[in-house]
Amino acid sequence: MPPALSSLPFSLRVMSHQPQSHHRENPPGARILVIGVGNLLLKDEGLGIHVVRELQKKEFPPGVEAIEGGLTGISLIDFFQGSRKVVLIDAADMNLAPGTVVRFTPEEIRSPSRNPKFSAHDLGLLEVLELAKALGQCPPEVVIIGVQPKEISWGTDLTPELRASLPRVLKAVLKEID
């Protein structure tokens, strides 16, 4: 059985497959990259992947790319190259009602008053972003869309609360790419 979400560190995991992508022909430095992270085998933990799959059904404006980050960790940095903005989507324990959608910046996450715990991934998202910055590979703008999960346990379906939150998450992401 997976660990309780409240005991998990704020982090990401390494991906085992090549991400799907749309609009790879966009010029470097001009694209907005949307990355959904999570584990599809742990119910609400797979939220980011479910969101990206819904986004991939839509027609994007030029310069927008959506990929499944899966269980990616440090290799997220490779995806950042050529992006002016990155929007990350993940489950986040914020002690709110299940399905609550919150927009964060890396600076806000560092704030003691806002200390969300993101999904059960191996490498801390802030650590990845700081490393990307140190390497000169961090996009100028990074936004994280966090959604309060209800259940992180074995299963491939989102809980009804998170399934119901999908339109709000999609709206938040689309607002970021407009």
C-alpha atoms as one frame of an Amber mdcrd trajectory, in Angstrom:
protein
   0.000   0.000   0.000   1.399   3.460  -0.869   2.407   5.839   1.924  -0.010
   8.494   3.178   0.235  11.669   1.101   0.854  13.809   4.180   4.090  11.897
   4.811   5.403  12.338   1.288   8.081  14.901   0.379   7.435  17.644  -2.176
   9.068  15.994  -5.187   9.040  14.189  -8.579  10.110  10.717  -9.963  12.087
   9.500 -12.946  10.074   8.668 -16.064  10.504   5.353 -17.866   9.031   6.226
 -21.277   9.253   8.933 -23.892   6.582  11.629 -23.332   3.941  12.323 -25.909
   4.102  15.811 -27.278   2.267  18.195 -29.563   3.602  21.056 -31.665   7.318
  20.187 -31.500   7.893  22.497 -34.478   7.581  25.621 -32.313  10.588  27.928
 -32.388  12.983  27.658 -29.417  12.365  30.169 -26.646   8.843  30.884 -27.829
   6.882  27.946 -26.507   4.752  27.526 -23.436   5.189  24.044 -22.030   2.489
  22.302 -19.988   3.705  19.246 -18.066   1.416  16.899 -16.156   3.238  14.777
 -13.586   2.065  11.878 -11.471   1.530   8.158 -11.199  -1.527   6.760 -12.997
  -1.504   3.656 -10.741  -2.235   5.655  -7.567  -5.698   7.165  -8.183  -5.563
  10.946  -7.560  -1.750  10.928  -7.800  -2.246  10.565 -11.586  -4.147  13.852
 -11.899  -1.452  15.669 -13.889  -1.406  12.931 -16.530  -5.213  12.904 -16.796
  -5.214  16.690 -17.300  -2.575  16.578 -20.048  -4.465  13.816 -21.840  -7.563
  16.027 -21.848  -5.515  18.982 -23.080  -4.055  16.894 -25.894  -7.589  16.491
 -27.273  -7.773  20.273 -27.769  -6.275  22.464 -30.439  -3.459  24.551 -28.940
  -2.491  28.055 -29.946   0.840  28.200 -31.801   3.765  27.854 -29.408   2.011
  25.665 -26.823   3.127  22.113 -26.079   1.589  19.640 -23.581   3.445  16.553
 -22.415   3.044  13.758 -19.914   5.862  14.130 -17.434   4.829  10.905 -15.735
   7.263  10.151 -12.957   9.949  12.470 -14.291  12.435  14.034 -11.892  15.635
  15.769 -12.858  15.024  15.036 -16.540  12.318  17.711 -16.429  15.180  20.107
 -17.086  15.540  18.644 -20.587  11.932  19.599 -21.330  12.461  23.190 -20.126
  14.882  24.046 -22.940  13.409  26.496 -25.388  10.439  27.399 -23.176   9.516
  30.873 -22.047   6.937  29.516 -19.603   6.323  26.142 -17.954   3.036  25.129
 -16.312   3.335  22.049 -14.074   0.219  20.149 -12.958   0.308  17.811  -9.950
  -1.596  16.595  -6.918  -0.701  18.656  -3.831  -1.629  18.086  -0.201  -2.663
  21.548   0.971  -5.077  20.488   3.738  -8.004  21.732   1.648 -11.171  20.085
   0.359 -10.488  17.352  -2.230 -10.517  18.787  -5.742  -9.482  22.298  -4.673
  -7.330  23.887  -7.389  -4.546  26.311  -6.409  -2.047  28.211  -8.568   1.481
  28.551  -7.149   4.768  30.040  -8.238   8.036  28.536  -6.966   8.502  31.609
  -4.771   5.091  31.097  -3.134   5.869  27.448  -2.410   9.029  28.489  -0.563
   6.884  30.681   1.713   6.353  29.192   5.199   2.660  30.170   5.075   2.146
  28.053   1.930   3.791  24.706   2.263   2.007  22.255  -0.041   3.287  18.700
  -0.233   3.328  17.551  -3.829   3.021  13.988  -5.012   5.181  10.994  -4.194
   8.009  11.674  -6.593  11.735  11.130  -5.998  13.331  14.540  -6.536  11.927
  17.777  -5.102  10.320  20.042  -7.675  11.908  23.119  -6.125  15.285  21.363
  -6.264  14.758  20.632  -9.973  13.786  24.255 -10.615  16.782  25.575  -8.645
  19.143  23.255 -10.521  17.624  24.354 -13.835  18.159  27.965 -12.791  21.778
  27.294 -11.802  22.361  25.641 -15.183  20.752  28.562 -17.003  17.933  26.293
 -18.221  15.001  27.499 -16.125  12.262  29.247 -18.098  11.609  32.876 -17.158
   8.159  31.928 -15.835   7.124  28.787 -13.948   3.610  28.137 -12.643   2.413
  25.120 -10.682  -1.253  24.110 -10.655  -1.817  22.003  -7.544  -4.979  20.023
  -6.855  -5.888  18.628  -3.443  -6.220  14.837  -3.778  -8.731  12.762  -1.881
  -7.119   9.356  -2.144  -3.643   8.102  -3.004  -4.011   4.332  -3.162  -3.882
   1.602  -5.781  -6.225   2.256  -8.686  -6.222   3.914 -12.083  -9.345   6.088
 -11.785  -9.559   9.516 -10.217 -11.900   9.853  -7.247 -15.246  11.530  -8.063
 -14.050  14.754  -6.389 -10.985  15.005  -8.609 -12.854  13.932 -11.716 -15.295
  16.778 -10.967 -12.367  19.219 -10.600 -11.000  18.520 -14.117 -12.934  21.396
 -15.784 -11.536  23.852 -13.186  -8.000  22.527 -13.674  -8.326  22.753 -17.463
  -9.647  26.310 -17.151  -6.692  27.267 -14.915  -4.202  25.793 -17.389  -5.871
  27.407 -20.404  -5.768  30.760 -18.601  -2.007  30.316 -18.186  -1.443  29.634
 -21.892  -3.632  32.453 -23.246
